[in-house]
Amino acid sequence: MSLTTEKTLQYRSDGPEDAPVLILGPSLGTTWHMWDRQVPELARSWRVVRFDLPGHGGAPAHPATSVPELAERLLATLDALGVQRFGYAGCSVGGAIGAELALRRPDRIASLAVVAASPRFGTADEFRQRGVIVRANGLDPMARTAPERWFTPGFAAAQPAIVEWAVQMVRTTDPGCYIAACEALAAFDIRAELGRISVPTLVLVGAEDQVTGPAEARTLVAGIPDARLALVPGASHLAPVEQPAAVTDLLVHHFSTAWFNPSDTATGLTVLPDRAVAPAVSPTVGPVAEIAPAEQPRAVGGLPGPVRRDPYETGMRVRREVLGNAHVDRAMSGADDFAGDFQELITRYAWGEVWTREGLDRRTRSAVTLTALVAGGHLEELAFHTRAALRNGLTPAEIKEVLMQTAVYCGVPAANSAFRVAATVIQEETRPRS
């Protein structure tokens, strides 16, 4: 067990100390033990370093709310170990960390494998909703539904001990760190950057993965210039657990034949330990679409002097993060000639200028907003701002305290109506999904 600080990750190392280093990254809600079946074979030729996410597997609960922050903590951990260049394989959020490293620190990563990964994991709303449910109910709802997300039905029925192991991994995770990891996945989106990943990449996916399945894998392969696709039959999201032999063979083959070392040869590809394993892997798929360049900031009003970024784009991003895509899409769909200017006004100034100020965090702004809406009797807006408050991290108990405060300063009748509205929303939003 390693010593862990707020800037490093819990890890363990297996295999020869002087061998090339191979990092294995876990999925959300799992521990480094998800790779147990791969380690004996991989450790014959590599120094295998596995790590836990914060608050997972007994690791200290130092939450990290972005994939870049997790990548930086991993690099700090490897720096402390004296590891400079390494291969990397990661599952789900572990795959996202690997892609982040390949984009930001290509000097450190020699070869990459991403398992059950995606350039964008579902929608931000889905992961923030998970956070709302965990705050209200703890991790039990996530634990109970983990088997159906992670394994095929046949495997789950045949391997009850592994299913129970998976459930316990989730249950023993720190809730705050789980929520922070959900925030990290909500914000992760590298679709426009895939073409800049320059290391040899294996994209591995279970054929029956319903979370990040073959469609997401093909998006990665289409966007990454030097990528190959491996489809694992009879596997769902945790393919390394469900089909350990097939996944091990694919990883051995990939990391033995696609280890990039710019100073080594004209091609930069080094052949590592010779293996007789040659599993079927699809040929490289070239890019299928061009990504338009990002719009450049422009001066407001045509005035000379420093360029001031238009707050509309930032406002729309924050508005979606706080209220959710579904709500904002409904509002914007009604933005005709009559209402369009008003929608632009609130996006640019309420969300782009006020909600982005650094003086208050979003939790506090939600509490203030709830109070103001109760005082004004704006019950319709109170409903969707109650949802926003849950997404911003207020618990149902904290929302209750805000409304109790309004009973004193805004009047009991106003608070009475507010409690009815908020109770309905909280019940809807915190009910565990089956």
C-alpha positions in Angstrom: 0.0 0.0 0.0 1.4 3.4 -0.9 1.4 6.7 1.1 -1.1 9.0 -0.5 -1.4 12.8 -0.4 -3.9 15.2 -1.8 -1.8 15.4 -5.0 -1.1 11.7 -5.5 -3.0 8.4 -5.9 -2.9 5.2 -4.0 -1.0 2.5 -6.0 0.6 -0.9 -6.0 3.4 -2.2 -8.2 4.0 -5.8 -9.5 6.7 -7.2 -11.8 10.4 -6.5 -12.3 11.6 -3.1 -11.1 13.8 -2.6 -14.1 11.2 -3.6 -16.7 9.2 -1.1 -18.9 6.3 0.4 -16.9 2.7 -0.3 -17.7 0.0 1.6 -15.9 -3.5 0.1 -15.4 -6.4 2.5 -14.6 -9.7 1.5 -13.0 -13.3 2.2 -13.8 -15.6 4.4 -11.7 -16.7 2.5 -8.6 -14.0 -0.2 -8.9 -10.6 -0.7 -7.4 -7.3 -1.8 -8.9 -8.5 -5.4 -8.2 -10.5 -5.2 -11.4 -7.1 -6.0 -13.2 -6.2 -8.9 -10.9 -6.6 -11.5 -13.7 -4.3 -9.6 -16.1 -1.4 -8.9 -13.7 0.3 -12.4 -13.6 0.8 -12.4 -17.4 1.6 -8.7 -17.8 4.0 -8.7 -14.9 6.2 -11.2 -16.7 7.5 -8.4 -19.0 6.4 -5.2 -17.5 6.5 -3.4 -14.2 2.7 -3.1 -13.7 1.6 -0.1 -11.6 -2.1 0.0 -10.7 -3.9 2.9 -9.0 -7.1 3.6 -7.2 -9.3 6.7 -7.8 -9.6 8.9 -4.7 -11.9 7.4 -2.1 -12.0 4.0 -3.9 -10.5 0.9 -2.4 -9.7 2.5 0.9 -7.8 5.3 -0.7 -7.9 8.7 1.1 -11.0 10.7 0.3 -9.4 13.7 -1.5 -12.0 14.3 -4.3 -11.0 15.3 -7.8 -13.6 16.9 -10.0 -12.0 16.7 -13.4 -10.1 14.2 -15.6 -7.2 16.6 -16.0 -6.8 16.8 -12.2 -6.8 13.0 -12.0 -4.2 12.8 -14.7 -2.0 15.3 -12.9 -2.3 13.3 -9.6 -1.2 10.2 -11.5 1.8 12.0 -13.0 2.8 13.2 -9.5 2.5 9.7 -8.3 4.7 8.4 -11.1 7.2 11.3 -10.6 7.6 10.1 -7.0 8.3 6.6 -8.3 10.9 7.9 -10.8 8.8 6.8 -13.7 9.1 9.0 -16.8 7.8 7.1 -19.8 5.2 4.4 -19.7 2.4 2.4 -21.4 -1.1 3.0 -20.2 -4.3 0.9 -20.2 -7.5 2.2 -18.5 -11.1 1.2 -18.3 -14.0 3.8 -18.6 -12.8 6.8 -16.5 -9.4 5.1 -16.4 -9.5 5.3 -20.2 -10.4 8.9 -20.1 -7.3 9.6 -17.9 -5.2 7.8 -20.5 -6.6 9.8 -23.4 -6.0 13.0 -21.4 -2.4 12.0 -20.8 -1.9 11.3 -24.5 -3.3 14.7 -25.4 -1.5 16.8 -22.7 1.7 14.9 -22.1 2.6 12.8 -25.2 6.2 12.9 -24.0 5.3 10.6 -21.1 3.1 8.0 -22.7 4.6 5.4 -25.1 1.5 3.4 -25.9 -2.2 3.6 -25.0 -5.1 1.1 -24.6 -8.6 2.4 -23.7 -11.2 -0.1 -22.6 -14.9 0.6 -22.5 -14.2 4.3 -23.1 -15.6 7.2 -25.1 -14.6 10.7 -26.1 -17.7 11.8 -24.2 -19.4 9.7 -21.6 -23.2 10.0 -22.2 -24.4 13.4 -21.3 -23.4 15.8 -18.5 -27.0 15.6 -17.2 -26.8 11.8 -16.7 -23.7 12.0 -14.5 -24.9 15.0 -12.5 -28.1 13.2 -11.9 -26.1 10.4 -10.4 -24.6 12.8 -8.0 -28.0 14.0 -6.9 -29.1 10.4 -6.2 -26.0 9.6 -4.3 -26.3 12.7 -2.1 -29.8 11.8 -1.2 -29.6 8.0 -0.9 -25.9 7.1 -0.5 -24.2 4.6 -2.9 -26.6 1.7 -2.4 -28.6 2.5 -5.6 -25.4 2.6 -7.6 -24.2 -0.6 -6.0 -27.5 -2.5 -6.7 -27.5 -1.5 -10.4 -23.8 -2.0 -11.0 -24.0 -5.7 -12.1 -26.5 -4.9 -14.9 -24.2 -2.0 -16.1 -21.0 -4.0 -15.8 -21.8 -7.6 -16.8 -23.8 -9.6 -19.3 -26.9 -11.3 -17.8 -25.4 -14.8 -18.4 -22.2 -13.9 -16.6 -24.0 -12.3 -13.7 -26.2 -15.4 -13.3 -23.3 -17.8 -13.4 -20.9 -15.8 -11.2 -22.8 -14.6 -8.1 -19.5 -14.3 -6.1 -18.1 -11.9 -8.6 -21.3 -9.9 -8.7 -21.3 -9.6 -4.9 -17.6 -8.5 -5.1 -18.6 -5.8 -7.6 -21.5 -4.6 -5.4 -19.2 -4.3 -2.4 -16.6 -2.3 -4.3 -19.2 0.3 -5.0 -20.7 0.3 -1.5 -17.2 0.8 0.1 -16.4 3.8 -2.1 -16.5 7.3 -0.5 -19.7 9.0 -1.7 -18.1 12.4 -2.0 -15.3 11.0 -4.2 -17.8 9.1 -6.3 -19.8 12.3 -6.9 -16.6 14.1 -7.8 -15.7 11.5 -10.3 -19.2 11.8 -11.8 -18.5 15.6 -12.2 -15.3 14.7 -13.9 -17.0 12.5 -16.4 -19.8 15.1 -16.9 -17.2 17.7 -18.0 -15.1 15.3 -20.1 -15.4 15.9 -23.9 -12.4 15.4 -26.2 -14.3 14.8 -29.4 -12.7 17.8 -31.1 -9.2 16.7 -30.0 -9.0 13.1 -31.0 -6.9 13.8 -34.0 -4.1 15.1 -31.8 -3.6 11.8 -30.0 -0.4 10.6 -31.6 0.6 7.4 -29.7 -0.3 3.9 -30.9 -3.8 3.2 -29.5 -5.8 0.1 -28.9 -9.5 0.7 -28.5 -11.0 -2.4 -26.7 -14.7 -2.8 -26.1 -17.1 -5.6 -25.0 -19.4 -6.5 -27.8 -22.4 -6.3 -25.4 -21.4 -3.2 -23.5 -24.5 -1.1 -23.0 -22.7 1.8 -21.2 -19.9 2.7 -23.7 -20.3 0.2 -26.4 -19.0 -0.5 -29.9 -20.5 2.8 -31.4 -18.4 4.9 -28.9 -15.3 2.7 -29.6 -15.7 3.3 -33.4 -15.8 7.0 -32.8 -12.5 6.8 -31.0 -11.0 4.7 -33.8 -12.2 7.0 -36.5 -10.8 10.1 -34.7 -7.4 8.8 -33.5 -4.9 8.6 -36.4 -3.0 5.5 -35.1 -5.8 3.5 -33.5 -7.1 -0.1 -33.9 -10.3 -1.6 -32.7 -10.7 -4.9 -30.7 -14.2 -6.2 -30.1 -14.4 -8.8 -27.2 -17.4 -11.2 -27.7 -19.3 -12.1 -24.6 -18.3 -9.1 -22.6 -20.0 -6.0 -21.3 -18.5 -2.9 -19.6 -16.0 -4.6 -17.3 -14.4 -6.7 -20.0 -11.2 -7.3 -18.1 -13.3 -9.1 -15.4 -15.7 -10.9 -17.6 -13.3 -12.1 -20.4 -9.9 -11.9 -18.7 -8.0 -14.2 -21.0 -9.1 -12.4 -24.2 -8.4 -8.9 -22.7 -4.9 -10.1 -21.5 -4.0 -11.4 -24.9 -5.0 -8.2 -26.6 -3.1 -6.1 -24.2 0.1 -8.2 -24.4 0.0 -8.1 -28.2 -0.6 -4.3 -28.3 2.0 -3.3 -25.8 4.6 -5.8 -27.2 4.3 -4.4 -30.7 3.3 -0.8 -30.4 5.6 1.0 -28.0 6.5 4.4 -29.3 10.1 5.7 -28.6 11.0 8.7 -30.8 14.7 8.3 -30.3 14.8 4.5 -31.1 14.3 4.1 -34.8 13.2 6.0 -37.9 9.6 4.9 -37.2 9.8 5.3 -33.4 8.2 1.9 -32.8 10.0 -0.4 -30.5 9.2 -4.1 -30.4 9.1 -5.2 -26.7 9.2 -8.8 -25.5 8.4 -11.2 -28.3 5.1 -13.0 -27.9 3.4 -15.7 -29.8 0.0 -14.0 -29.2 -1.7 -12.5 -32.2 -5.4 -12.0 -31.5 -7.6 -10.7 -34.3 -7.6 -6.9 -34.3 -9.4 -4.8 -36.9 -7.3 -2.6 -39.3 -6.9 1.1 -38.6 -9.9 3.2 -39.5 -9.2 6.6 -40.9 -11.0 9.8 -39.8 -14.5 10.1 -41.3 -15.3 13.7 -40.6 -13.6 17.1 -40.2 -14.1 19.0 -37.0 -14.7 22.7 -37.6 -12.2 25.0 -35.9 -13.4 26.7 -32.7 -14.8 30.2 -33.1 -12.3 32.9 -32.2 -13.2 35.6 -29.6 -14.1 38.9 -31.1 -14.3 42.4 -29.9 -17.7 43.5 -28.5 -19.3 46.5 -30.2 -16.3 47.0 -32.6 -14.5 49.1 -30.1 -10.7 49.3 -30.2 -8.5 48.0 -27.3 -8.3 44.6 -25.7 -10.7 41.9 -27.0 -13.4 41.1 -24.4 -14.9 37.7 -24.7 -18.6 37.6 -25.3 -20.2 36.1 -22.2 -22.9 34.3 -24.2 -21.0 31.1 -24.8 -19.9 30.8 -21.2 -23.4 31.7 -20.1 -24.9 28.9 -22.2 -22.4 26.4 -20.8 -23.1 27.4 -17.2 -26.9 27.5 -17.8 -26.8 24.0 -19.1 -24.6 22.8 -16.2 -26.9 24.2 -13.6 -30.4 23.7 -15.1 -29.7 20.7 -17.3 -29.7 20.3 -21.1 -33.4 19.2 -21.3 -34.6 22.4 -19.5 -32.4 24.7 -21.6 -33.4 22.9 -24.8 -37.0 23.5 -24.0 -36.4 27.1 -23.3 -34.4 27.7 -26.4 -36.9 25.8 -28.7 -39.4 28.5 -27.8 -37.0 31.3 -28.6 -38.9 32.7 -31.6 -38.7 36.3 -32.9 -40.7 37.4 -29.9 -38.9 35.6 -27.1 -35.4 35.1 -28.7 -34.0 38.4 -27.5 -35.1 37.6 -23.9 -33.4 34.2 -24.0 -30.2 35.8 -25.2 -30.4 38.4 -22.5 -30.7 36.0 -19.6 -28.0 33.7 -21.1 -25.5 36.4 -21.6 -26.1 38.5 -18.4 -27.7 36.3 -15.8 -25.7 33.2 -16.6 -22.6 34.6 -18.4 -22.0 37.6 -16.1 -23.6 36.9 -12.7 -23.5 33.1 -12.2 -19.9 33.1 -13.3 -18.6 35.6 -10.8 -16.1 34.2 -8.3 -17.5 35.8 -5.2 -19.9 33.0 -4.4 -19.9 29.3 -5.2 -22.8 27.7 -7.0 -24.2 26.1 -3.9 -24.5 29.5 -2.3 -26.0 31.1 -5.4 -28.6 28.3 -5.5 -29.5 29.0 -1.8 -29.8 32.8 -2.6 -31.9 32.1 -5.7 -34.3 29.8 -3.9 -34.9 32.4 -1.2 -35.5 35.2 -3.8 -38.0 33.0 -5.7 -39.9 32.2 -2.6 -40.1 35.9 -1.7 -41.4 36.7 -5.1 -43.9 33.8 -5.3 -42.3 32.5 -8.5 -43.3 28.8 -7.9 -42.7 27.6 -11.5 -39.1 28.9 -11.4 -38.7 27.6 -7.9 -39.3 24.1 -9.2 -36.5 24.1 -11.8 -34.2 26.0 -9.5 -34.8 23.3 -6.8 -33.5 20.8 -9.4 -30.6 23.1 -10.1 -29.8 23.3 -6.3 -29.6 19.5 -6.1 -27.3 19.5 -9.1 -25.2 22.2 -7.5 -24.6 20.1 -4.5 -27.3 21.1 -2.0 -28.8 18.1 -0.2 -32.5 17.8 0.5 -31.8 18.6 4.1 -30.1 21.8 3.2 -32.9 22.9 0.9 -35.3 22.3 3.8 -33.2 24.6 5.9 -33.3 27.3 3.2 -37.1 27.1 3.1 -37.4 27.2 6.9 -35.4 30.4 6.8 -37.8 31.8 4.2 -40.7 31.1 6.5 -39.3 33.6 8.9 -38.3 36.3 6.5 -40.6 35.8 3.5 -43.8 34.7 5.3 -45.3 31.3 6.3 -47.8 31.2 3.3 -45.0 31.7 0.8 -42.9 29.0 2.5 -45.8 26.7 2.7 -46.3 26.8 -1.1 -42.6 26.5 -1.6 -42.4 23.4 0.6 -45.0 21.7 -1.6 -43.2 22.5 -4.8 -39.7 21.6 -3.5 -40.9 18.3 -1.9 -42.4 17.1 -5.2 -39.2 18.0 -7.1 -36.9 16.4 -4.5 -39.0 13.2 -4.5 -38.7 13.0 -8.3 -35.0 13.8 -8.6 -33.7 11.7 -5.7 -35.7 8.5 -6.5 -33.2 5.8 -7.4 -33.5 4.7 -11.0 -34.4 1.1 -11.5 
